[in-house]
Amino acid sequence: MQKILPDGLILRSLSEGYSHDRDRLPSFYELVFGQQKEWQADGNLWIENMLSGDHPTVTDADCFVVVDPACDDRIVSATILIPQTWRYETVDLPAGRPEVVATHPDYRNRGLIRAVMDAVHERSAALGHNIQGITGIPHFYRKFGYVMAVDLGRHATVPLTSVPSGEPEQYTLRPVTEADFPLLDAWDRYVAPQFSLSVRRDRPALWKQVLFRPQQTLQVIEDTDGTGVGYVALHRMGESPLLVCLAYIVGNQASYLQTYDDVLRGIRAYAQVQYHDRMPIHIAFDSGQPEALTMLLDRTNAARVNRRHYAWYLRAASPARLMMDIKPVLQQRLLHSGAHRYTGELLINFFDLTGLRVEFDHGCIVQAEDLQLRTLAERDRCHAGVPWGTFLSIVFGYRTLDELQHVLPECFASAKAEVLLHTLFPVKPSRLLPVS
């Protein structure tokens, strides 16, 4: 796919076969991001990994560049689509993650990012994705149909000096081996219902992506018999005073109550080995932690739980398709609820002349339809109204209708609609630790 843009610029993917595009792309990203400390840590390694041909999901057709033929095909803008599989509780959702969005400083404010994002969305749709997610600068990606709808960033910090010492350890940490990958997947599947969204890794190659960066490690949580009961994912932050716990997952053979103190001690012991005399000051827990762990962190001496987070941007090309994709989870939520065996419909107005209709029959979702609400009569029939940009916040358990009404008083729901929305979309954390 090639597209001619204004000023003679050309948008194309690496699959077009211009080898110099691949050769120049790492240098282009270094030019744009090289001064950022986060990039200096492992940004170039990340790009090389995605362009290597060995990445488990990224192909040449997922890497897009804009070149300037007048300047020897200089790369002036680029983005890479990372295909992933997410879970909505237990239901698989094919998803695309556009990342490393960049434009050369001399070519900004020409609409190049929009052109590249359009190409990425087209490619993502061709791969069967209805959902895209991106982490990025404040507000910017809303113009491309994204809404902030999943917590992102530091959730809690625990000073290493507050981790208790001396007690007999029932659980210890050891490095993951490839033989553990099936266990990691099983533990992730076990905890998936606790989260609105999570990332599925059911192949060894996907787990290796977590480990390819030298700053990251996976550690199995073992009991005294040497039986694995869960895992933690840790990320060393270079000169930062933080050692980040990206994930702390416990399967069905233990609990957070049983493992918590020993896992903190294990993380401290890992830090002592890795950092020597440059010990970090805090363990930082990333967003997307289970409720039980948040409670324990909140009651740990000197720990601090952050109630204010940044957020992932999420996009859904079709809300109706999303409803049908997650139908098994929604129907399970209706079961034995206040809307048990509900028959009827739910009409939602998105205030942009579009909406959503969901039809129910005895507690089963039989149809979902994207609506065009062109007349006042059509809009007046709706049982609820939320701006489209906030609907995903409800669907993914990020905010309730009541919470949205505090800042958007135009949001409304009939009594029936409020019961349905509350039942179908409970507040839940999400853990989108990315497949790099």
C-alpha positions as CSV (number, residue, x, y, z in Angstrom):
1,M,0.0,0.0,0.0
2,Q,1.4,3.4,-1.0
3,K,-0.4,6.7,-0.7
4,I,0.7,10.1,-2.1
5,L,0.3,12.8,0.4
6,P,0.4,16.6,0.0
7,D,3.9,18.1,-0.8
8,G,4.8,14.9,-2.7
9,L,5.3,12.9,0.5
10,I,4.7,9.1,0.3
11,L,3.1,6.9,2.9
12,R,4.0,3.2,2.7
13,S,4.6,0.1,4.8
14,L,7.9,-1.7,5.1
15,S,6.2,-4.6,3.2
16,E,6.6,-2.4,0.0
17,G,10.1,-3.7,-0.1
18,Y,12.2,-0.5,0.2
19,S,15.1,-1.9,2.3
20,H,16.4,1.6,3.1
21,D,13.2,2.3,5.0
22,R,13.9,-0.5,7.4
23,D,17.6,0.5,7.7
24,R,16.7,4.2,8.4
25,L,13.8,3.7,10.8
26,P,15.9,3.1,14.0
27,S,17.9,6.3,13.3
28,F,14.7,8.3,12.7
29,Y,13.3,7.2,16.1
30,E,16.6,8.0,17.7
31,L,16.4,11.5,16.2
32,V,12.9,12.1,17.5
33,F,13.1,10.4,20.9
34,G,16.8,10.1,21.7
35,Q,16.9,12.8,24.3
36,Q,14.2,11.2,26.5
37,K,15.6,9.1,29.4
38,E,13.0,6.4,28.9
39,W,14.2,6.0,25.3
40,Q,17.8,5.9,26.2
41,A,17.2,2.9,28.5
42,D,16.0,0.5,25.9
43,G,14.1,2.4,23.1
44,N,16.5,1.4,20.3
45,L,16.4,-2.2,21.5
46,W,12.6,-2.2,21.3
47,I,12.6,-0.9,17.7
48,E,15.3,-3.4,16.6
49,N,13.2,-6.2,18.2
50,M,10.1,-5.2,16.3
51,L,12.0,-4.9,13.0
52,S,14.0,-8.0,13.4
53,G,11.6,-10.4,11.6
54,D,11.5,-12.5,14.8
55,H,8.8,-10.6,16.6
56,P,5.8,-12.9,17.3
57,T,3.2,-10.5,16.1
58,V,4.7,-7.5,14.2
59,T,5.4,-7.9,10.5
60,D,6.6,-5.6,7.8
61,A,3.0,-4.8,6.9
62,D,2.5,-3.4,10.4
63,C,5.2,-0.8,10.1
64,F,4.3,2.5,8.4
65,V,6.6,5.3,7.3
66,V,6.1,8.6,5.4
67,V,9.1,9.5,3.2
68,D,10.1,12.6,1.4
69,P,11.3,11.8,-2.2
70,A,12.7,15.3,-2.5
71,C,15.2,14.5,0.3
72,D,16.5,11.1,-0.8
73,D,13.4,9.3,0.8
74,R,14.1,10.7,4.2
75,I,11.7,9.2,6.8
76,V,9.7,12.1,8.2
77,S,6.9,10.3,10.1
78,A,6.3,6.7,11.3
79,T,4.2,4.4,13.5
80,I,4.2,0.7,14.2
81,L,1.1,-1.4,14.8
82,I,1.6,-4.2,17.4
83,P,-1.1,-6.9,17.0
84,Q,-2.2,-8.3,20.3
85,T,-4.9,-10.5,21.9
86,W,-6.6,-9.0,24.9
87,R,-9.2,-10.6,27.2
88,Y,-12.4,-9.0,28.4
89,E,-12.6,-11.1,31.6
90,T,-12.4,-14.5,29.8
91,V,-13.3,-13.5,26.3
92,D,-10.6,-13.0,23.7
93,L,-10.5,-9.6,21.9
94,P,-8.1,-9.2,19.0
95,A,-6.6,-5.7,19.4
96,G,-4.1,-3.5,17.8
97,R,-1.6,-1.2,19.6
98,P,-0.2,1.7,17.6
99,E,3.0,2.8,19.2
100,V,6.2,4.8,18.6
101,V,4.2,7.6,16.8
102,A,6.7,10.2,15.6
103,T,7.1,13.0,13.1
104,H,10.4,14.8,12.2
105,P,10.4,18.3,13.8
106,D,10.7,19.9,10.4
107,Y,7.5,18.2,9.1
108,R,5.1,18.7,12.0
109,N,1.6,20.3,11.7
110,R,1.1,18.9,8.2
111,G,-1.4,16.2,9.1
112,L,1.1,13.3,8.8
113,I,0.1,11.7,12.1
114,R,-3.5,11.5,10.9
115,A,-2.5,9.9,7.6
116,V,-0.4,7.3,9.4
117,M,-3.1,6.6,12.1
118,D,-5.6,6.1,9.3
119,A,-3.3,3.6,7.7
120,V,-2.8,1.8,11.0
121,H,-6.5,1.7,11.7
122,E,-7.1,0.3,8.2
123,R,-4.4,-2.4,8.8
124,S,-5.8,-3.2,12.2
125,A,-9.3,-3.7,10.8
126,A,-7.9,-6.0,8.1
127,L,-6.4,-8.1,10.9
128,G,-9.8,-8.4,12.5
129,H,-9.3,-5.9,15.3
130,N,-12.2,-3.8,16.5
131,I,-10.2,-2.4,19.4
132,Q,-7.1,-0.3,19.4
133,G,-5.1,1.0,22.5
134,I,-2.3,3.4,22.7
135,T,-0.3,5.2,25.5
136,G,0.5,8.8,24.6
137,I,0.6,12.5,25.4
138,P,-2.4,14.1,27.0
139,H,-5.6,14.7,24.9
140,F,-3.8,14.3,21.6
141,Y,-5.2,11.0,20.4
142,R,-8.9,11.9,21.1
143,K,-8.9,13.5,17.7
144,F,-8.5,10.0,16.2
145,G,-11.4,8.5,18.0
146,Y,-9.7,7.4,21.2
147,V,-10.9,7.9,24.8
148,M,-9.0,7.4,28.0
149,A,-10.6,4.4,29.6
150,V,-8.0,2.2,31.5
151,D,-5.7,3.2,34.3
152,L,-2.0,3.7,33.4
153,G,0.9,4.5,35.6
154,R,2.1,4.0,39.2
155,H,-0.6,2.6,41.5
156,A,1.3,2.3,44.7
157,T,4.8,2.7,46.2
158,V,6.3,0.8,49.2
159,P,9.6,1.9,50.7
160,L,12.1,-0.9,50.8
161,T,13.0,0.1,54.4
162,S,9.4,-0.8,55.5
163,V,9.6,-4.4,54.2
164,P,9.7,-6.5,57.4
165,S,12.6,-8.8,58.0
166,G,13.3,-11.9,60.2
167,E,10.1,-13.9,59.7
168,P,10.4,-17.4,58.3
169,E,9.6,-17.4,54.6
170,Q,6.9,-19.6,53.2
171,Y,7.4,-18.3,49.7
172,T,10.5,-17.3,47.7
173,L,11.2,-15.9,44.3
174,R,13.3,-17.6,41.5
175,P,13.9,-16.6,37.9
176,V,11.4,-18.0,35.3
177,T,12.6,-20.6,32.8
178,E,11.0,-21.5,29.5
179,A,9.5,-24.6,31.2
180,D,7.4,-22.2,33.3
181,F,5.7,-20.5,30.4
182,P,2.6,-22.8,30.5
183,L,2.3,-22.1,34.2
184,L,2.4,-18.3,33.7
185,D,-0.4,-18.6,31.1
186,A,-2.5,-20.8,33.4
187,W,-2.1,-18.2,36.3
188,D,-3.0,-15.4,34.0
189,R,-6.1,-17.3,32.8
190,Y,-7.1,-18.0,36.5
191,V,-7.0,-14.3,37.4
192,A,-8.5,-13.0,34.2
193,P,-12.1,-12.8,35.5
194,Q,-10.8,-10.3,38.2
195,F,-10.0,-7.8,35.5
196,S,-12.0,-6.0,32.8
197,L,-9.1,-6.1,30.3
198,S,-5.9,-8.1,30.3
199,V,-3.4,-9.3,27.8
200,R,-3.3,-13.0,26.7
201,R,0.1,-14.7,26.3
202,D,-0.5,-18.3,25.4
203,R,2.7,-18.9,23.4
204,P,6.4,-19.0,24.6
205,A,7.3,-16.4,22.0
206,L,4.9,-13.9,23.7
207,W,6.5,-14.5,27.2
208,K,9.9,-14.1,25.7
209,Q,8.9,-10.6,24.6
210,V,8.5,-9.6,28.3
211,L,12.1,-10.8,28.9
212,F,13.9,-9.5,25.8
213,R,14.7,-6.2,27.6
214,P,17.6,-6.6,30.0
215,Q,15.9,-4.4,32.5
216,Q,13.0,-6.8,32.9
217,T,12.6,-10.1,34.7
218,L,9.9,-12.6,35.5
219,Q,10.1,-14.4,38.9
220,V,8.1,-17.5,39.9
221,I,6.6,-17.4,43.5
222,E,7.4,-20.8,45.0
223,D,6.3,-22.4,48.2
224,T,8.6,-24.5,50.5
225,D,7.9,-27.6,48.5
226,G,9.2,-25.9,45.3
227,T,5.7,-25.6,43.8
228,G,5.0,-22.5,41.8
229,V,1.9,-20.6,42.9
230,G,2.3,-17.4,40.9
231,Y,4.7,-14.9,39.4
232,V,5.9,-11.3,39.5
233,A,7.2,-9.2,36.6
234,L,9.8,-6.6,37.6
235,H,11.3,-3.7,35.7
236,R,14.5,-1.9,36.7
237,M,14.4,1.8,36.0
238,G,18.1,2.5,35.5
239,E,19.1,5.5,37.8
240,S,15.6,5.9,39.1
241,P,14.9,5.3,42.8
242,L,12.1,2.9,41.8
243,L,12.0,-0.8,41.1
244,V,8.7,-1.3,39.3
245,C,6.5,-4.4,39.9
246,L,4.6,-4.6,36.6
247,A,2.6,-7.6,37.7
248,Y,2.0,-9.7,40.8
249,I,-0.2,-12.7,40.0
250,V,-1.2,-15.5,42.3
251,G,-3.0,-18.7,41.0
252,N,-5.4,-21.1,42.7
253,Q,-2.9,-22.7,45.0
254,A,-2.2,-19.6,47.2
255,S,-3.5,-16.1,47.9
256,Y,-2.3,-12.6,48.3
257,L,-2.9,-12.9,52.0
258,Q,-0.5,-15.8,52.1
259,T,2.2,-14.5,49.8
260,Y,2.3,-10.8,50.3
261,D,4.9,-10.3,52.9
262,D,7.2,-12.9,51.4
263,V,6.9,-11.5,47.9
264,L,7.9,-8.1,49.2
265,R,10.9,-9.7,50.9
266,G,11.7,-11.5,47.7
267,I,11.6,-8.3,45.7
268,R,13.9,-6.6,48.2
269,A,16.3,-9.5,47.9
270,Y,16.3,-9.3,44.2
271,A,17.0,-5.6,44.4
272,Q,20.0,-6.2,46.7
273,V,21.5,-8.6,44.2
274,Q,20.8,-6.4,41.1
275,Y,21.6,-3.0,42.5
276,H,24.3,-3.6,45.1
277,D,25.1,-0.2,46.6
278,R,22.7,1.7,44.3
279,M,19.6,0.2,45.9
280,P,16.3,1.8,44.9
281,I,14.3,3.5,47.5
282,H,10.8,2.2,46.7
283,I,9.0,-0.7,45.1
284,A,6.5,0.8,42.7
285,F,3.4,-1.2,41.8
286,D,2.0,-0.5,38.3
287,S,-1.7,0.1,37.7
288,G,-4.0,-2.9,37.2
289,Q,-3.5,-4.6,40.5
290,P,-6.2,-6.9,42.1
291,E,-8.4,-5.4,44.7
292,A,-7.0,-7.6,47.5
293,L,-3.5,-6.5,46.7
294,T,-4.6,-2.8,46.7
295,M,-6.1,-3.3,50.2
296,L,-2.9,-4.9,51.5
297,L,-0.8,-2.1,50.0
298,D,-3.1,0.6,51.4
299,R,-2.6,-0.9,54.9
300,T,1.2,-1.4,54.7
301,N,3.2,0.9,56.9
302,A,4.6,3.8,54.9
303,A,3.2,2.6,51.6
304,R,1.2,5.0,49.5
305,V,-1.6,4.1,47.1
306,N,-2.1,6.5,44.3
307,R,-5.8,7.3,43.6
308,R,-5.0,9.4,40.6
309,H,-3.7,7.7,37.4
310,Y,-3.0,8.6,33.9
311,A,-4.8,6.4,31.4
312,W,-4.6,4.3,28.2
313,Y,-6.4,5.6,25.1
314,L,-8.8,3.1,23.7
315,R,-10.8,3.1,20.5
316,A,-13.6,0.8,19.2
317,A,-14.5,1.0,15.5
318,S,-18.0,-0.5,16.2
319,P,-19.6,-0.4,19.6
320,A,-22.2,-2.9,18.4
321,R,-19.5,-5.4,17.4
322,L,-17.9,-4.9,20.8
323,M,-21.1,-5.8,22.5
324,M,-21.4,-9.0,20.5
325,D,-17.7,-9.9,21.0
326,I,-18.1,-9.7,24.8
327,K,-21.6,-11.1,24.8
328,P,-20.7,-14.3,26.9
329,V,-19.4,-12.1,29.8
330,L,-22.4,-9.7,29.6
331,Q,-24.9,-12.6,29.7
332,Q,-23.1,-14.1,32.7
333,R,-23.4,-10.8,34.5
334,L,-27.1,-10.6,33.8
335,L,-27.6,-14.1,35.3
336,H,-29.2,-13.9,38.8
337,S,-28.9,-10.1,38.8
338,G,-31.7,-7.5,39.0
339,A,-31.9,-7.8,35.3
340,H,-32.1,-11.7,35.3
341,R,-33.9,-13.0,32.1
342,Y,-34.5,-9.4,30.9
343,T,-36.4,-9.1,27.6
344,G,-36.4,-5.8,25.8
345,E,-33.9,-3.4,24.3
346,L,-31.4,-0.8,25.4
347,L,-31.0,2.3,23.2
348,I,-28.1,4.6,23.9
349,N,-27.6,8.1,22.3
350,F,-23.9,9.1,21.8
351,F,-24.9,12.8,21.2
352,D,-23.1,12.8,17.8
353,L,-26.1,11.6,15.7
354,T,-25.0,8.0,16.4
355,G,-26.0,5.5,19.0
356,L,-26.3,1.8,20.0
357,R,-29.2,-0.6,20.2
358,V,-28.8,-3.9,22.2
359,E,-31.7,-6.4,22.1
360,F,-32.2,-8.9,24.9
361,D,-34.4,-12.0,25.0
362,H,-34.8,-13.7,28.4
363,G,-31.3,-12.6,29.5
364,C,-29.6,-13.4,26.2
365,I,-28.2,-10.7,23.9
366,V,-29.6,-11.5,20.5
367,Q,-28.6,-8.5,18.5
368,A,-26.5,-5.3,18.7
369,E,-26.7,-2.5,16.1
370,D,-24.9,0.7,15.5
371,L,-27.5,3.4,15.0
372,Q,-27.7,6.6,13.0
373,L,-29.9,9.0,15.0
374,R,-30.7,11.7,12.5
375,T,-34.1,12.9,13.8
376,L,-35.2,14.3,17.2
377,A,-37.8,11.5,17.4
378,E,-35.1,8.8,17.1
379,R,-33.0,10.5,19.8
380,D,-36.0,10.9,22.1
381,R,-36.5,7.1,22.0
382,C,-33.2,6.5,23.7
383,H,-33.1,5.1,27.2
384,A,-29.7,6.5,28.0
385,G,-27.3,9.1,26.7
386,V,-23.5,9.4,27.1
387,P,-21.0,11.1,24.7
388,W,-19.4,8.4,22.5
389,G,-16.0,9.3,23.9
390,T,-17.1,8.2,27.4
391,F,-19.0,5.0,26.6
392,L,-15.9,2.9,26.6
393,S,-15.1,4.2,30.1
394,I,-18.3,2.4,31.2
395,V,-17.8,-0.7,29.1
396,F,-14.3,-1.3,30.4
397,G,-15.2,-0.7,34.1
398,Y,-13.2,2.5,34.3
399,R,-16.1,4.8,35.4
400,T,-19.8,4.5,36.4
401,L,-22.6,6.5,34.8
402,D,-22.9,8.4,38.1
403,E,-19.2,9.3,38.0
404,L,-19.5,10.6,34.5
405,Q,-22.5,12.7,35.4
406,H,-20.3,14.7,37.8
407,V,-18.4,16.2,34.9
408,L,-20.9,15.6,32.1
409,P,-24.3,16.5,33.5
410,E,-25.9,15.8,30.1
411,C,-25.4,12.0,30.7
412,F,-28.7,10.4,31.5
413,A,-30.4,7.1,32.0
414,S,-33.9,5.8,32.6
415,A,-34.4,3.6,35.6
416,K,-34.4,0.5,33.4
417,A,-31.2,1.7,31.6
418,E,-29.4,2.5,34.8
419,V,-30.0,-1.0,36.2
420,L,-28.8,-2.6,32.9
421,L,-25.7,-0.4,32.7
422,H,-24.8,-1.0,36.3
423,T,-25.3,-4.8,35.9
424,L,-23.6,-5.2,32.5
425,F,-20.6,-3.0,33.3
426,P,-19.3,-3.1,36.9
427,V,-16.3,-1.1,37.9
428,K,-13.2,-3.3,37.6
429,P,-9.4,-2.8,37.2
430,S,-7.6,-3.7,33.9
431,R,-4.1,-4.9,33.5
432,L,-2.7,-4.1,30.1
433,L,0.9,-4.9,30.6
434,P,1.9,-4.6,27.0
435,V,3.3,-7.2,24.6
436,S,6.2,-5.1,23.4
